[in-house]
Structures are given as structure tokens and as C-alpha cells.
Amino acid sequence: MKAKRTPWWQYAIALAIGLLAGTGLAVYGESSGLSLIGTPWLVAGLLALLGVAVLVLSLQVHQYANTDPKKRPHSFVNPTVAVYTLVLAKALGLAGAALTGWYVGQILMSLSHMEAAYYHDAIVQCAIAAVVSLADMIIGIIGEWLCQLPPSEGAEHPKMKQKAKRRGVVPAANATSTTQTNMTGRDE
């Protein structure tokens, strides 16, 4: 599977959509008299826990991918967990961007009413949730980077050439022998 990094413009679009949606919600709430702005403290706490979980998983995948296969500790990281962690990091980054815009949009529309206790509390709640969402976006971007595989060492890599020389294997391009060897190792 070949996964590509999430381009920067997707984060910008998610942020803009979240900003428009949050602003629209605040405007609708103000015009209809419904109290739709703000967020429970539980949401910010859960978002923070989710960000920490993704960061821990991403660090484990990074450590596993960059450790010599002979020296790898026995862990739960396998290709399936690594892919799930990558997908989770991508989703956290985009959701963090959208939620940051959502909460900032609510803040912007509520600033003019900040003297009222309800709006003041909603602004504080949204500000904390926006900071946590921004941190989640950053953790998602970093987690996606941590889940990258190291560059492969192909046949032309200097390390691979040194290993071949130590084993006494001559690369096909440098072979000057006129006799051909079959799969059993006997000359024909």
C-alpha cells in the first residue's frame, strides 16, 4: 500500500469549512434564540485524550519502523496496526482543523456579546476547545510524518553493496566470469 501525505491545502479547506459552519451556527443561534454555541468540558478532555493516544501510537510505529528487524522488541505493532495508526493520524489532523475553525467561528461571532455571562462562558469554552483542536491537528500532522517508512535500501545502496561483498556475492553487473552457474551452484 502506498499512502501519500495529506496536502496542506486540505487542512486549510477543513479549517475554512469549520469556520463557516461555526459562524453560521452562532448566527443562527443568535437569530433564533437557541443556545447552540459553546461546548461541554468533556469534549475538550476527550479530544485531548484522543490526541495523546494517536501520538503514542505514532511514536511506537516510528520506533518499530526505524529499528533494525533483528533488534526489534516484541510489541503489538504490526502492519495492520501501523496502517490504522496512519489513518487515525490523518483523520485526527483533518478533524482537528475543522473543529478549530468551528470553535473559532463561534468565538468570532460571540465577541460582540462578551459582556453577557452566557457569551463569556461560551467564548472561554470554545477557546479551550479550539486550542485542543489545534493541538490535535498538529499531532495528526506529526503522527502522519512519524508513520512514514524509512527509505528502502535497494541493490544500489552502499550498505547493500558492502553486505554483498562480505558474503562474497558479485553483483551481476560486475560479473566477468564466462561460465554460467545454475541454481544448484554447479558450473555448466
C-alpha positions in Angstrom: 0.0 0.0 0.0 1.3 3.4 -0.9 -0.1 6.2 1.2 0.6 9.8 0.4 0.9 12.7 2.8 -2.1 14.9 3.3 -1.5 18.1 1.3 -1.5 21.4 3.3 -4.5 22.8 1.3 -6.8 20.0 2.7 -6.1 21.3 6.2 -6.8 24.9 5.0 -10.1 23.8 3.4 -11.2 21.9 6.5 -10.4 24.9 8.6 -12.4 27.2 6.3 -15.4 24.9 6.3 -15.3 24.6 10.0 -15.0 28.4 10.3 -18.0 28.9 8.1 -20.1 26.3 9.9 -19.2 27.7 13.3 -20.0 31.2 12.3 -23.3 30.0 10.7 -24.3 28.2 13.9 -23.6 31.2 16.0 -25.6 33.5 13.7 -28.5 31.0 13.6 -28.4 30.6 17.4 -28.5 34.4 17.9 -31.4 34.9 15.4 -33.5 32.0 16.7 -32.8 32.4 20.4 -31.5 28.9 20.8 -28.4 28.4 22.8 -26.2 26.5 20.4 -22.8 27.9 21.0 -20.2 26.6 23.4 -19.1 23.1 24.2 -19.1 20.9 27.2 -15.8 20.5 29.0 -16.0 16.7 28.4 -15.5 17.4 24.6 -12.1 19.2 25.2 -11.0 16.4 27.5 -11.9 13.7 25.1 -10.2 15.5 22.2 -7.0 15.8 24.3 -7.1 12.1 25.2 -7.5 11.2 21.6 -4.6 13.4 20.6 -2.4 11.7 23.2 -3.4 8.2 22.1 -2.6 9.0 18.4 0.8 10.5 19.4 1.7 7.4 21.5 0.7 5.0 18.7 2.6 7.1 16.1 5.7 7.1 18.2 5.5 3.3 18.6 5.1 2.8 14.9 8.0 5.2 14.2 10.2 3.3 16.7 9.3 0.0 15.2 9.8 1.1 11.6 13.2 2.6 12.2 14.6 -0.2 14.3 16.7 -3.0 12.8 14.5 -6.0 12.3 16.9 -8.2 14.3 16.8 -5.9 17.3 13.1 -5.1 17.4 11.4 -5.7 20.7 8.3 -7.8 20.7 5.4 -5.4 20.6 1.9 -5.2 19.3 2.9 -3.2 16.3 2.3 -5.0 13.0 1.5 -3.7 9.5 -2.3 -3.6 10.3 -1.8 -1.5 13.4 0.6 0.7 11.6 -1.9 1.4 8.8 -4.7 2.0 11.3 -2.4 4.4 13.2 -1.6 6.3 9.9 -5.3 6.5 9.0 -6.1 7.7 12.6 -3.4 10.4 12.4 -4.7 11.6 9.0 -8.3 11.8 10.3 -7.2 13.5 13.5 -5.3 16.2 11.6 -8.3 17.0 9.3 -10.9 16.8 12.1 -8.7 19.0 14.3 -8.5 21.6 11.5 -12.3 21.5 11.0 -13.0 21.7 14.7 -10.5 24.5 15.2 -12.4 26.5 12.5 -15.8 25.5 14.1 -14.8 26.9 17.5 -13.0 30.0 16.2 -16.1 30.8 14.1 -18.3 30.7 17.3 -15.8 32.8 19.1 -15.7 35.5 16.4 -19.5 35.8 16.3 -19.8 35.9 20.1 -17.2 38.6 20.8 -19.6 41.4 20.4 -21.7 40.0 23.3 -18.8 39.2 25.6 -20.2 41.3 28.4 -23.1 38.8 28.9 -22.2 35.9 31.3 -23.5 33.3 28.9 -21.5 34.5 25.9 -18.4 35.0 28.1 -18.6 31.4 29.3 -19.2 30.1 25.8 -16.2 32.0 24.5 -14.0 30.5 27.2 -15.2 27.0 26.4 -14.8 27.5 22.7 -11.3 29.0 23.2 -10.1 26.0 25.2 -11.7 23.5 22.7 -10.1 25.5 19.8 -6.6 25.2 21.4 -7.1 21.5 22.0 -8.4 21.0 18.4 -5.4 22.9 17.0 -3.1 20.7 19.1 -4.9 17.7 17.7 -4.4 19.0 14.1 -0.6 19.4 14.8 -0.5 15.9 16.4 -2.2 14.5 13.4 0.3 16.1 11.0 3.3 14.9 13.2 1.7 11.4 13.6 1.4 11.1 9.9 5.0 12.0 9.5 6.0 9.5 12.2 4.2 6.7 10.4 6.4 7.1 7.3 8.6 4.2 6.4 12.3 4.9 6.2 13.8 5.0 2.7 14.4 1.5 1.3 17.9 0.2 0.8 17.8 -1.1 -2.8 20.5 -3.0 -4.5 22.5 0.1 -5.4 22.6 1.4 -1.8 26.2 1.5 -0.4 25.1 -0.6 2.6 23.7 -3.3 0.4 26.9 -3.4 -1.8 29.0 -3.8 1.4 26.8 -6.7 2.6 27.1 -8.4 -0.8 30.9 -8.1 -0.8 31.1 -9.5 2.8 29.0 -12.5 1.6 31.2 -13.0 -1.4 28.4 -12.3 -3.9 29.4 -10.4 -7.0 26.7 -8.1 -8.4 25.5 -9.2 -11.9 26.8 -6.0 -13.5 30.4 -6.7 -12.3 30.4 -10.4 -13.1 33.2 -11.2 -15.7 33.1 -15.0 -15.5 32.3 -16.7 -18.7 31.0 -19.8 -17.0 27.4 -19.8 -16.0 26.2 -21.2 -12.7 22.8 -22.9 -12.5 20.6 -22.8 -9.4 22.4 -25.7 -7.7 25.7 -23.9 -7.8 27.4 -26.3 -10.3 29.1 -25.0 -13.4 27.5 -26.0 -16.7 
